[in-house]
Amino acid sequence: MTARDLAGYRVVAVHAHPDDEAITTGGAIADLAKRGADVLVVTCTLGEEGEVIGEPYQHLVVDEADQLGGFRIQELQRSLAALGARGQFLGGAGRFRDSGMEGSPASRNPRAFVNSGEAGVDTLAAIFEAERPHLVLTYGPDGGYGHPDHIRAHEITHAAAKRVGIPRILWAVRLATETASLMPAEAPAGWRLPQDGELDGVEASDIRVELDEAAYSAKVEAMRAHATQLWIADGRTTDVNPHAALASGPVVYYALSNLIVQPIQRVEHYQLGAGLPLDDAASLLTGIDL
């Protein structure tokens, strides 16, 4: 394997909201890009329904100024720069709106991503047709943790790939046992440790991707870029969140707005989603000769 062994190789990652690309696939994206692959991240919504960590931008949320989606565009841009990937919104920025969690009134909006119907599939199929990716990354059927937009991203990815004839799809997952083993002994002040079964996780995966220092650092920086959504417990502050948090353990830790401690793991896991023999899939993400 050479440093640029994937030059000319094309990868598309399909994600529901800004920050999903960093949390779930940031390490693989960074590694693929470093090895020469052209990686495109397709983001399906602006994440308008998100909450905000830190006081300075609290009023951007949907029930007040409803400007969070626009703010998150620049967070996504910084994240993609850290990962070395290109970015494109499905249908253009703002075409489909964040549907919110299951049962949210936001899901009744005609523009909500869960209501994208054939338009969502058509739009993604056109991207696949133009890109002709060798590999597609997205979520499994449950969306990772059940978010309706993640499930919809899974649905349109498989439908569009089938239509265009893109056979190789991998689902990003994490192992529950690994996540539990990396938890710190104590949570930072104001945060809390997860209760049993509170975090998503699976029992097994098909591919294990070890992140080297460069890929891991890129993933952490990409996650840090989404400062309205993610609080990184490394003792640093940001213009979005002036409060520092620090957690001690074998990895860097973060929290969403629920302030539940989660590890930024040095390994990413993937399951075979469609059409890719295990040996071929492993070669693409782990550096085995193609």
N, C-alpha and C positions, 0 to 999 in steps of 0.2 A: 504494500500500500504506500502510495506517495501522498504528500501533503495536499495535492490537487487531484486526487484520484477520481473525483466525481465531476470534473469539469465537463460541461455539456449535459449534465443530468438535471432533470426538472422535477421539483416537488411542489405540491400544493397542500397547504394545511387549511382546513375549513373550521372556523370557530364562530361561536355565537356572539360573544361580546369582546370589547377590548379588555385585555388582561388574561383571557383564557389561553391565548397563544403562548404567553410567558409561563403561566402556572403549570400547564399540562404538557406542553411540547417544547418549551424554550431551550432545553438542553440539546435535544435532537436537532432542532432548527439551527442552532448556533454551530453544532458540529458539522451538519450537512453543508452549511454555507461556507464554513472554513475549509472544507474539503473540495470546494469548487462548485457545488450544486447551486442552481438558481432556485431559490425558495420563495414562493408567493404565499402570503397569508391572506386568505379571504375572510373578512369579518362581516357577519350577517346583520348586526345592529350596532347602534352607537352606545348601547348600555344605558339608555336614558333613565331606567327605573332603579338604578343603583343608589345605594346610600353613600355618604361621604364621611371619611375619617378626618378628624381635625376641624377646628372652628372656622378658619378663613373662608372656606368655600361651601359651608353648610347650606346656604340659601340657594344653591344651584339645583337642588333636588326637584323632582317632578311636581311636588305639591306646592312649591314656591315659584322660583324663577323658571323652572323647567329648562335650564341651560346646561345641564350636566353632560348630555350627549356631545354637544359641541366642544366642551372642555376636554372630554376624553379622547377626542381625535388627536390632539397633540400629545397626550400620554401614549397613545398607541404608536405614533410616529417615533417617539423617543425609544420605545420598547423595540420596535423593528430595527432601528438603527443599531441598538446594542446587539441584536441577534444577527445582523447582517442579511436581513430578509427584505423583500419588497412587500407592499401591502395594497389591498384593494377592498373596498366595501362592496358587498353584494348589491348590484344594481346602482351603486353610487351611494355616497354618504347620506343617510337619512331615508333611503328608499324603504327599508323595513324597520319597524320600531320594536324596541325591547318589549317582550310580552310579560315581563315580571314573573314572579314565582307562581306555582300552580294555584289556581283560584283567584289570581289577581284581577281586579277590574281592567287592568291594562290589556289583558288578553282579548277583551271585547272590541278593542280598537281595530277597525278594518285593516290598518297598516301594520298591525302586530305581526311579528315574524311567524307566529304559529298559524296565522291565517294566510300565509304566502301562497299556498296552493301550487298550481302548475307554474305560476310566475316565478316562484322561487327556484323550482327545478329548471325551468327554461333558462333563467339567468345564470345559474351555476353551470349548466351544460354548455352554454356559450363560452364561459371562461375555460372550462376543460377543453373545449374544441380548439380554442386559441392557444392554450398552454401545452396541451398534449403531455401531461405530467407522467413520469415514470412511476410515481408513487404519490398517494394521497393519504394524509393524516387527518383524523377526526375522532369523534367519540363513539362508544358503543351504543347499543339500542337504548340504554337507560340514560344516555347523556352524561354518564359519569356519576352524577349524583341526583338525577331526576329533574333537573331544570327543564321546563318545556322548550325553551329555545335551543338547548343542547340536543334534546331529542329530535327536534325539527331539523337541526343541522345534520344529524346522522341520517335522517330520512332523505333529505334532498341530496346529500352527498352520494348515497347509494343509488338513488334514482337517476341522478345526472350521470354518474359514472357508467351505469348500465346502458344508458341511452347512447353515450358517446363511445363506449367500448374501452373505458379505462379500468383495467382489471385489478389493480393493486391498491388495496386500502388497509390501513392499520388503525386500530383503536387505541388511544392513550388511556392507560389505567394506572393505578398504583396498588401495591400490595398492602393489605391491612396490617399484616404482621410487621413489615418493615417500618411503616409509619409509626406504629405503637412503640417499636424498639428504639426509635430516635427521639422520643419525647424527653424534654428536660425534666429535671426533678421538680422544679418550681416554675410557675408562670411569672412573667413580668408583672409589676404592680398594675392592677386594673384589668389584667387579662385572666384567663382561666384555662386549665387543662381540659381536654375533651373528655366527655363521659363515654363509657363503653358503647360502641356502635354509632357514635355521633358523626364520625367522619366517614367519607366514602372509602371503599377499598374492596379488592377482589382477593381470592385465594391463590390464584395462579395467573401467570402470563406466558406468552409464547417467546417474547424477546426481551432481554434485559440489556439496557444501554447504559454503560458506565460513563459518567461524564468526567472528562479530564479537567484540569484547573481552568483552562480557557473557557470551555463550554459552561462549566458551573458558574464562573464569574459572570459570563454573559447573561446567564439565566437570572442570577440575582439582580444584576443591573436592569434587566428588562422588567422584572417584577417591581423593582424600586421605581421605575418610570410611572407606574400606575398608582401614584401616591394618593389619589382620592379613594382608592379601593383597597390598598394593601399597606399595612404597617409593618415595616421590616424591623425586627428586634436586634439591631446592631449598634444601638447607642447614638444613631444619627437623627437629625431633624431635617425637615424640608419646609419649603414655603407653604405647602399644603397642610402639613401637620407639624406644629412647633414643639411637640412633645417627644422626647427620646424614650425608647424602651430597650431593654437589654435582656437577652436570655442566654444562659450558659449551657452548652451541650456540644455534641460532635458536629453539628451543622449550623447553618444560619436558619433562623425561625421567622415566621411571619404570622399575621392574623388578618382576616377580613373584618368587616364592621362588627361582626359578632364577638370579636376579641378572643376567639378560641385559638390557642397556640397550634401551629402546624409547622412541620419541618420542610425546608427546601432541600429535597433529597439529592444525593449525589448519583442517583440512578433513576432512569425513567423506564417504565414498562409499557409494552404494547402487546395487544392481542391481534391475531390475524382476522381481519374483517372480511376480506374477499379476495379470491383469485391469486394468492401469492404463496407459493410453497415456502415452508418454514426456512429452509436453507437460503433461498433467494432473499427473503425478507430480512433475515439476520445479516446478510452480507451488506445490505444497503445501509443499515443503521449502525453496524459495529465494525466496519472496516475490513471485513473478510473480502478477498478478491471476488470481483463480480463474475 
